[in-house]
Amino acid sequence: MSGPMRIEGLEPHEVFVFGSNGSGAHGGGAAKFALDCFGAVWGRSDGLQGQSYGIDTMSGLEVFEEQARRFVAFAREHPELRFLVTEVGCGIAGYRPSQVARFFAGAPDNVVLPDSFTAELGAP
């Protein structure tokens, strides 16, 4: 599933998925938005935090890929939640969708990927 990624608010069952750094210093970009609006925890780099879910995108592609796969597994285990994924890794981390979209291949239907990722994955 894909969709526009201008997220300004969440329904109770929705989770904002953002890119973080390894120290969980949510000082800019989507991470700061998650901290200010959706319960992200300063000092925590990954996982479910309030109505947000962090993925460490700043510690190298191998860490990013492992964290993205862990997120996809978490989403599969929580079909009651709807995960709205930002263009994680494509802001401050500096990656392109062509480099990272594949990390989210096989995500379940409760994961809404940005259009740029679904285009890379060949999804409609």
Contact map, one row per residue, 1 for C-alpha under 8 A:
1110000000000000000000000000000000000000000000000000000000000000000000000000000000000000000000000000000000001111100001000010
1111000000000000000000000000000000000000000000000000000000000000000000000000000000000000000000000000000000000001111001000000
1111100000000000000000000000000000000000000000000000000000000000000000000000000000000000000000000000000000000001111000000000
0111110000000000000000000000000000000000000000000000000000000000000000000000000000000000000000000000000000000000011000000000
0011111000000000000000000000000000000000000000000000000000000000000000000000000000011100000000000000000000000000010000000000
0001111100000000000000000000000000000000000000000000000000000000000000000000000000000000000000000000000000000000000000000000
0000111111000000000000000000000000000000000000000000000000000000000000000000000000000000000000000000000000000000000000000000
0000011111000000000000000000000000000000000000000000000000000000000000000000000000000000000000000000000000000000000000000000
0000001111100000000000000000000000000000000000000000000000000000000000000000000000000000000000000000000000000000000000000000
0000001111111111000000000000000000000000000000000000000000000000000000000000000000000000000000000000000000000000000000000000
0000000011111100000000000000000000000000000000000000000000000000000000000000000000000000000000000000000000000000000000000000
0000000001111100000000000000000000000000000000000000000000000000000000000000000000000000000000000000000000000000000000000000
0000000001111110000000000000000000000000000000000000000000000000000000000000000111000000000000000000000000000000000000000000
0000000001111111000000000000000000000000000000000010000000000000000000000000000011110000000000000000000000000000000000000000
0000000001001111100000000000000000000000000000000011100000000000000000000000000011110000000000000000000000000000000000000000
0000000001000111110000000000000001000100000000000011100000000000000000000000000000111100000000000000000000000000000000000000
0000000000000011111000000000000000000000000000000001111000000000000000000000000000111101000000000000000000000000000000000000
0000000000000001111100000000011001000000000000000001111000000000000000000000000000001111000000000000000000000000000000000000
0000000000000000111110000000011000000000000000000000011110000000000000000000000000000101100000000000000000000000000000000000
0000000000000000011111011100001000000000000011000000011111000000000000000000000000000000000000000000000000000000000000000000
0000000000000000001111111100000000000000000010000000001111100000000000000000000000000000000000000000000000000000000000000000
0000000000000000000111111000000000000000000010000000000111100000000000000000000000000000000000000000000000000000000000000000
0000000000000000000011111000000000000000001110000000000000000000000000000000000000000000000000000000000000000000000000000000
0000000000000000000111111100000000000000111111000000000000000000000000000000000000000000000000000000000000000000000000000000
0000000000000000000111111110000000000000011110000000000000000000000000000000000000000000000000000000000000000000000000000000
0000000000000000000110011111001101100000011000000000000000000000000000000000000000000000000000000000000000000000000000000000
0000000000000000000000001111101100000000000000000000000000000000000000000000000000000000000000000000000000000000000000000000
0000000000000000000000000111111110000000000000000000000000000000000000000000000000000000000000000000000000000000000000000000
0000000000000000000000000011111110000000000000000000000000000000000000000000000000000000001100000000000000000000000000000000
0000000000000000011000000001111111000000000000000000000000000000000000000000000000000100000000000000000000000000000000000000
0000000000000000011100000111111111100001000000000000010000000000000000000000000000000000000000000000000000000000000000000000
0000000000000000000000000111111111110000000000000000000000000000000000000000000000000000000000000000000000000000000000000000
0000000000000000000000000001111111111100000000000000000000000000000000000000000000000000000000000000000000000000000000000000
0000000000000001010000000100011111111111000000000001000000000000000000000000000000000000000000000000000000000000000000000000
0000000000000000000000000100001111111111110000000000000000000000000000000000000000000000000000000000000000000000000000000000
0000000000000000000000000000000111111111000000000000000000000000000000000000000000000000000000000000000000000000000000000000
0000000000000000000000000000000011111110000000000000000000000000000000000000000000000000000000000000000000000000000000000000
0000000000000001000000000000000011111111000000000111000000000000000000000000000000000000000000000000000000000000000000000000
0000000000000000000000000000000001111111100000001111000000000000000000000000000000000000000000000000000000000000000000000000
0000000000000000000000000000001001110111110100001111110000000000000000000000000000000000000000000000000000000000000000000000
0000000000000000000000010000000000100011111100001100000000000000000000000000000000000000000000000000000000000000000000000000
0000000000000000000000011100000000100001111110000000000000000000000000000000000000000000000000000000000000000000000000000000
0000000000000000000000111100000000000000111110000000000000000000000000000000000000000000000000000000000000000000000000000000
0000000000000000000000111000000000000001111111000000000000000000000000000000000000000000000000000000000000000000000000000000
0000000000000000000111111000000000000000011111100000011100000000000000000000000000000000000000000000000000000000000000000000
0000000000000000000100010000000000000000000111110000111100000000001000000000000000000000000000000000000000000000000000000000
0000000000000000000000000000000000000000000011111000111000000000000000100000000000000000000000000000000000000000000000000000
0000000000000000000000000000000000000000000001111111110000000000000000000000000000000000000000000000000000000000000000000000
0000000000000000000000000000000000000011100000111111110000000000000000000000000000000000000000000000000000000000000000000000
0000000000000000000000000000000000000111100000011111100000000000000000000000000000000000000000000000000000000000000000000000
0000000000000111000000000000000000000111000000011111100000000000000000000000000000000000000000000000000000000000000000000000
0000000000000011110000000000000001000111000000011111110000000000000000000000000000000000000000000000000000000000000000000000
0000000000000011110000000000000000000001000001111111111000000000000000000000000000000000000000000000000000000000000000000000
0000000000000000111100000000001000000001000011111001111100000000000000000000000000000000000000000000000000000000000000000000
0000000000000000111110000000000000000000000011100000111110000001001100100000000000000001000000000000000000000000000000000000
0000000000000000001111000000000000000000000011000000011111100011001000000000000000000000000000000000000000000000000000000000
0000000000000000001111000000000000000000000000000000001111111011000000000000000000000001100010000000000000000000000000000000
0000000000000000000111000000000000000000000000000000000111110001000000000000000000000000100010000000000000000000000000000000
0000000000000000000011000000000000000000000000000000000111111011000000000000000000000000000000000000000000000000000000000000
0000000000000000000000000000000000000000000000000000000011111111000000000000000000000000000000000000000000000000000000000000
0000000000000000000000000000000000000000000000000000000010111111100000000000000000000000000000000000000000000000000000000000
0000000000000000000000000000000000000000000000000000000000011111110000000000000000000000000000000000000000000000000000000000
0000000000000000000000000000000000000000000000000000000110111111111000000000000000000000000000000000000000000000000000000000
0000000000000000000000000000000000000000000000000000001111111111111100000000000000000000000000000000000000000000000000000000
0000000000000000000000000000000000000000000000000000000000001111111110000000000000000000000000000001001000000000000000000000
0000000000000000000000000000000000000000000000000000000000000111111111000000000000000000000000000000000000000000000000000000
0000000000000000000000000000000000000000000001000000001100000011111111100000000000000000000000000000000000000000000000000000
0000000000000000000000000000000000000000000000000000001000000001111111110000000000000000000000000000001100000000000000000000
0000000000000000000000000000000000000000000000000000000000000000111111111000000000000000000000000000001100000000000000000000
0000000000000000000000000000000000000000000000000000000000000000011111111100000000000000000000000000000000000000000000000000
0000000000000000000000000000000000000000000000100000001000000000001111111110000000000000000000000000000000000000000000000000
0000000000000000000000000000000000000000000000000000000000000000000111111111000000000000000000000000000101110000000000000000
0000000000000000000000000000000000000000000000000000000000000000000011111111100000000000000000000000000000000000000000000000
0000000000000000000000000000000000000000000000000000000000000000000001111111110000000000000000000000000000000000000000000000
0000000000000000000000000000000000000000000000000000000000000000000000111111111010100000000000000000000000110110000000000000
0000000000000000000000000000000000000000000000000000000000000000000000011111111000000000000000000000000000110100000000000000
0000000000000000000000000000000000000000000000000000000000000000000000001111111000000000000000000000000000000000000000000000
0000000000000000000000000000000000000000000000000000000000000000000000000111111110000000000000000000000000000000000000000000
0000000000000000000000000000000000000000000000000000000000000000000000000011111111000000000000000000000000000100000000000000
0000000000001000000000000000000000000000000000000000000000000000000000000000011111000000000000000000000000000000000000000000
0000000000001110000000000000000000000000000000000000000000000000000000000010011111100000000000000000000000000100000000000000
0000000000001110000000000000000000000000000000000000000000000000000000000000001111110000000000000000000000000111000000000000
0000000000000111100000000000000000000000000000000000000000000000000000000010000011111000000000000000000000000111000000000000
0000100000000111100000000000000000000000000000000000000000000000000000000000000001111100000000000000000000000011100000000000
0000100000000001110000000000000000000000000000000000000000000000000000000000000000111111000000000000000000000011110000000000
0000100000000001111000000000010000000000000000000000000000000000000000000000000000011111000000000000000000000000110000000000
0000000000000000010000000000000000000000000000000000000000000000000000000000000000001111111000001000000000000000110110000000
0000000000000000111000000000000000000000000000000000001010000000000000000000000000001111111000000000000000000000000000000000
0000000000000000001000000000000000000000000000000000000011000000000000000000000000000011111111110001000000000000000000000000
0000000000000000000000000000000000000000000000000000000000000000000000000000000000000011111111111000000000000000000000000000
0000000000000000000000000000100000000000000000000000000000000000000000000000000000000011111111100000000000000000000000000000
0000000000000000000000000000100000000000000000000000000000000000000000000000000000000000111111000000000000000000000000000000
0000000000000000000000000000000000000000000000000000000011000000000000000000000000000000111111100000000000000000000000000000
0000000000000000000000000000000000000000000000000000000000000000000000000000000000000000111111110000000000000000000000000000
0000000000000000000000000000000000000000000000000000000000000000000000000000000000000000111011111011000000000000000000000000
0000000000000000000000000000000000000000000000000000000000000000000000000000000000000000110001111111000000000000000000000000
0000000000000000000000000000000000000000000000000000000000000000000000000000000000000010010000111111100000000000000110010000
0000000000000000000000000000000000000000000000000000000000000000000000000000000000000000000000011111110000000000000010010000
0000000000000000000000000000000000000000000000000000000000000000000000000000000000000000000000111111110000000000000000000000
0000000000000000000000000000000000000000000000000000000000000000100000000000000000000000100000111111111100000000000010000000
0000000000000000000000000000000000000000000000000000000000000000000000000000000000000000000000001111111110000000000011011000
0000000000000000000000000000000000000000000000000000000000000000000000000000000000000000000000000111111110000000000010011000
0000000000000000000000000000000000000000000000000000000000000000100110000000000000000000000000000001111110000000000000000000
0000000000000000000000000000000000000000000000000000000000000000000110010000000000000000000000000001111111100000000000000000
0000000000000000000000000000000000000000000000000000000000000000000000000000000000000000000000000000111111100000000000001000
0000000000000000000000000000000000000000000000000000000000000000000000010000000000000000000000000000000111110000000000000000
0000000000000000000000000000000000000000000000000000000000000000000000010011000000000000000000000000000111111110000000000000
0000000000000000000000000000000000000000000000000000000000000000000000010011000000000000000000000000000001111110000000000000
1000000000000000000000000000000000000000000000000000000000000000000000000000000000000000000000000000000000111111000000000000
1000000000000000000000000000000000000000000000000000000000000000000000000011001011100000000000000000000000111111000000000000
1000000000000000000000000000000000000000000000000000000000000000000000000010000001111000000000000000000000111111100000000000
1110000000000000000000000000000000000000000000000000000000000000000000000000000001111000000000000000000000001111110000000000
1110000000000000000000000000000000000000000000000000000000000000000000000000000000011110000000000000000000000011111011000000
0111100000000000000000000000000000000000000000000000000000000000000000000000000000001110000000000000000000000001111111000000
0111000000000000000000000000000000000000000000000000000000000000000000000000000000000000000000000000000000000000111111100000
0000000000000000000000000000000000000000000000000000000000000000000000000000000000000010000000001000000000000000011111110000
0000000000000000000000000000000000000000000000000000000000000000000000000000000000000010000000001101110000000000111111111000
1100000000000000000000000000000000000000000000000000000000000000000000000000000000000000000000000000100000000000111111111111
0000000000000000000000000000000000000000000000000000000000000000000000000000000000000000000000000000000000000000001111111111
0000000000000000000000000000000000000000000000000000000000000000000000000000000000000000000000001100110000000000000111111110
0000000000000000000000000000000000000000000000000000000000000000000000000000000000000000000000000000110010000000000011111110
0000000000000000000000000000000000000000000000000000000000000000000000000000000000000000000000000000000000000000000001111111
1000000000000000000000000000000000000000000000000000000000000000000000000000000000000000000000000000000000000000000001111111
0000000000000000000000000000000000000000000000000000000000000000000000000000000000000000000000000000000000000000000001100111
